[in-house]
């Protein structure tokens, strides 16, 4: 039996997943060319000992951003692994997933992020399970970024 879901249903599922994992509120902190986005559990305004490594996402606005991007959001490895625990890896390499995560973060922070970058595990040509590939997507241009 084949089950089809609409884009709206998919978006609702991903929003609920992200709310469950990171709380209904995201906070952020600007430092030079990087904006650190924190989950409810790691809000820097509540605990001054929070470090940059505790960020759920990082947004590059200067050096480090992708070609053609104004605000390039990097999904940290820990965040990517947490998400992949709940949805199949193949689903994270789709345009709809990238658009939905950016939409979620923009809605929660008001940052107007236009690109997303994350790494995902694959089995390489030599069947090495530790092989990683990068996925870059520009929402404004609606296409993957070639690197």
N, C-alpha and C positions, 0 to 999 in steps of 0.2 A: 504494500500500500504506500502510495506516495502522498506526502503531506506538504502543502505549500503554505508559506506564510507571506503576508504582505510586508512592504517596507515599514509601514507604521507599526505593525506587530513586532517586527525585528528590532526596530528602534526602541520600543517599549521594553523588550526583553533585555537589551544591552544597558539601557538607562537603569533598570531595576538591579541588574547585576553590579553595575558601577556604584550605585547607591548603597547596596549591601556591602560591597568590599571597602568602599572609601568614605561612606557616610553621605548624608544628603547635602553637606556643605563642603566646599573646597575653599582654601585660603591660599594666598600667594604672597611672595616676598620678592621684590626687585633688587638685584645686585648687578651693577654694571650692565653687561650684555646678556645676562641670564635672568629669567624669572623662574623661581622655584615654586611649584604648586604642591601643596600639602593636603592630606586627607584630614577628616575630622580628628583622627587620633594623633596627628602630628601638627597641630596648629601652632606656629611659632609665636603667636601673640599670647598664648596661654603658657608656654614653657620656653623660656629663653635658651635652654640647653639643646634645642633641636638643631641638628646640623644639616648642611646641604645634602648629605647623603641620605637623609630621611625623606626627601622629596618624592612624591608619587610620579610627577612629571617634571620635566625641565623645558623651558621655552627659550630658544636662542633668538636674540634680536640683532645681534651683531655678527662677530665671527663665529663660525660653527653652524650657521643656518644653511639650509639647502639653496641651490640655485633657483632664483625666482621667488623666494619666500621672504615675507616680511617678518613673520613670527613662526618659527619652526619648532613644533613640540616634539620632544624626544620622550618616548615611553621607556622608563628604566627597566632593566632586566627583571628585577623583582616584581614590578607591576605586570610586565608581560607574562611572567610565569604564573602569577596569581590568576590572571584572566584565562590563560590556557588551561588551568585546572578545571574550569567550568564550561568552556566551549571548545570545540575542535580547533586545532591549529589551522586547518585549511580555511576556517571562517575568518581568521584574523588577517588573511592576506587579500581580502576583498575590499573593493572601493566602498561598499556600503558600511562595512565595519569602520574603516578609517573616517568616513564622513560622520558616522554616528558618535564616535569617541570625541572627535573635534567639536561637534555640535554640543555634546554633553558638557565638555570643559568650558566652552565659550558661554553656554547658558549659566553655568555655576560661577564663573569668574568675570565675565564681561571683557575678556582679553582680545577677542577677535583674532584668533589663531587661524592661519591659512594653510599650514602644512603639518604633516605628522611623519615621524620616523620611528621605526621599531625593528628589533631583531627577532628572528624566529629560528627555532632549531629545525634543521633538515638533515637528512642522511645524504652526505656528499657522494661524489663519484667513487670514492674508495670505501663506501659504506661506513664512514665514520659518523657515529651518532652525535658527536659534539660539534659538527659543522653548523655554522650559522649563516643566514642570509639576511640582508637588510631590505626593508620595505619602506619606500618613501612615497608620499602621495600629497599632491597639491589640490586642495578643495576648490580654490577659486578657478583654477584651470581645468579641474576635473580629470586629472591624469596622473599617472605614476611619474615620478621624477627619475630620470636616468642619471646614474652616477658613473 
